[in-house]
Amino acid sequence: MKWFLIIVLITVIMIIARAISEQYKEKYDFYYNLKDFLNQFKINLSFSQSKIKEFLDKINSKKQFKIFIDEYKNFLSYGKFDLSKIKILEDDEKTELTKIINNIGKYNAKNEMLQVDAFMVSIDSKLEKAKQDKQKLCPLILKLSLLFAIALSILLI
């Protein structure tokens, strides 16, 4: 019975650690998808110049970025943009994204391209930081959690 409890304890701790490290992976994926979205937006702006709603309907996204796209569609329809559902972003990141979204579609094509390029610089730095966090912190969290679970198991024995 004692060994069963130890195995359950280790499993629960590792599941929690995996969930925490998954947030860093999701944040990286979010910024990667955002950068891809802005690149596609620039291409759309340069060549096809389709409506933003039509452009958004063509984007396949998942998890947190899907919430972002859905909120952007709501913004275009109702004028309301709420990033509170995206849990992986901090408040300053949400504020910056809100500024980006509020500025898309308000200028002529040339100025729009300049705006998107300026946003891309900011997104690139955030993407690089998210990549570094993902590479450093995900394995660290898992290893420390395993060590903690083993130490706790030894104390219970």
N, C-alpha and C positions, 0 to 999 in steps of 0.2 A: 504493500500500500504506500509506503514511504517513497519508493522508487517511482511509482506512478505519479505521485504529487510533484516530485522533482521534475519529471519529464513534462508534466503539464505546466509547471512554473516556467521552465526554460522555453517551452513553446509559446506561452502567452507573452513573455518578455520579447521574444524574437518577432512575434507578430506586431507588437506595438512598435518596435524599432523599425520594422519594415514599413509600417504606415508613416512613421516620421520621415524616413529617408525618401519615401515616395513623393513627399511634398517638394523636395528639392528637384527631383526628376520632372515633376509636373511643371514646376516653375521654368525650368530650362525648355521643356517642350512648348510651353506657352510663348516664351519670347522667340523661340525658333519659328513657331507658326506665325507670330505677329510680324516678324521680319519677312517671312515668305508672303504674307498677306500684303504688306506694303510694297514688295517687289512686284507682285501681281497687279496691284493697284496702279503702279507706275506704268506697267506694260499696257494695262487697260486704258489708262489715260493717254498714252502715247499713240496707240494704234486703233483699238476698236472703239474706244470712247462710248461704251455702253453705259446705261444708267447704273447708279451705285447699287440700287436694289437688285437689279438683274445680275450684277457682278457678285453680290453677296450670296445670291441663291446658288451660284456655281461652286462656291467654296465648300469643300468637304472638311469638316473639323470634328474633333472629339474632345471630350472632357471639359477642362476649363476654357479652352479657346472657343468651343461651341457656345458656351455661355456668353462669352465676349461678342461673338458674331450675332447671337440672338438679341443681345442688348443693343447692339448697333442697329439691327433691323427695327427694334422698338423705337430707338431714337429717331430714325428716319420717318417712322410712321406717326409717332406720338410726341416727339420732342423730349422724351424722357430717357436719360442714360444713367443706369445704376449699376455700379460694379461691386456692390456689396456681396453679391453671390459668389464672387471669385475670391476664395479664401486664401489662395497662395500668395496674393499680392499684398504689400504693405500700403498704408494710407497714402504715402507720398507717390508711390508708383500708380495707384489708382487715380490720384489727382493729375499726374502727368498724362496718363492715358486718356482721361476725360478731356484734357486740353487738346490732345492730338485729334480725337474724334470730333470735337467741336469745330476744329479748323478744316477738316476734310470736306471738300465740296463747296467751299465758300469763295474760291478764287478762280481766275481763268487757268487754263491748262499749264501755261508756263510757270506761273506763281505756285500753282498746286504742286508741280514737280519739285520746285525749290523747297516747299514746305515738307514734302515727303522725304526729300534728301536730308533735311535738318532732323526730322524725326528718326530717320535711319541711323544717324550718328549716335543719338541717345539710346536707341534700341540695341545697337551693336555693343555698346559698353555694358548694358544690362544683360545682354545675352552672354557676353564673355564672363561676367561676374557669376551668373547663374551656372555656367558651365564649370567654372572653377569650384563653386560650392558643391555642385553635384559630384565632381571628381574627388574632392577632398572629404566632404562631410558624409556622404552616403556610406562608403566603406567604414569610416570611423565610427559612425553611429552603430552600425551592425556589429563591429568588433567589440566596442565598449559594452554594448548590450549583452553580447555573449559572455564576456568576462564577468559582468555584473550577475548574470544568471548563474554562471558556474560558481562564483563566490557565494552567492546566496544559497545555492544548493549545498555547498560544502558546510555552510553554517547550520543548515537544517539536518545534516547527517549526524 
